[in-house]
Amino acid sequence: MVDDVEKRWSDPEGFRKAVRFGLGVVALAALVAVIIGIWAASRDACETGPMLCDTASRVAMVVGPAVVLAAGWIGAFVITYLRWRQGRVWPIWQGTGWFLFFLLLAYLTIGGSVFAR
């Protein structure tokens, strides 16, 4: 029988791993955005206009980092489930998952304004 009242949520090593995972996903999404930005700026279609001058560059700028954030979000919740099944401390990973989900929604909301022009 599981004693649900007894909770030990302290796991410094798990916390470090979750923070590293979250920061790594955010850094990778930023790197993808920079790479897509360099690609969009160097295209012949955008020589005289703004960097995101056509639909292809706008879609790439919104979708690229969003895919990285979505993969991190889903990955964090998969790790949450696995840790829960193992009886280990899981709320740290759930927090990481919700943080990445919030960033994903914020990025998509702000990025959606690119298409409103």
HELIX and SHEET records of a PDB file:
HELIX    1   1 PRO A   12  ALA A   41  1                                  30    
HELIX    2   2 ASP A   44  CYS A   46  5                                   3    
HELIX    3   3 THR A   55  ARG A   85  1                                  31    
HELIX    4   4 PRO A   91  GLY A  112  1                                  22    
END                                                                             
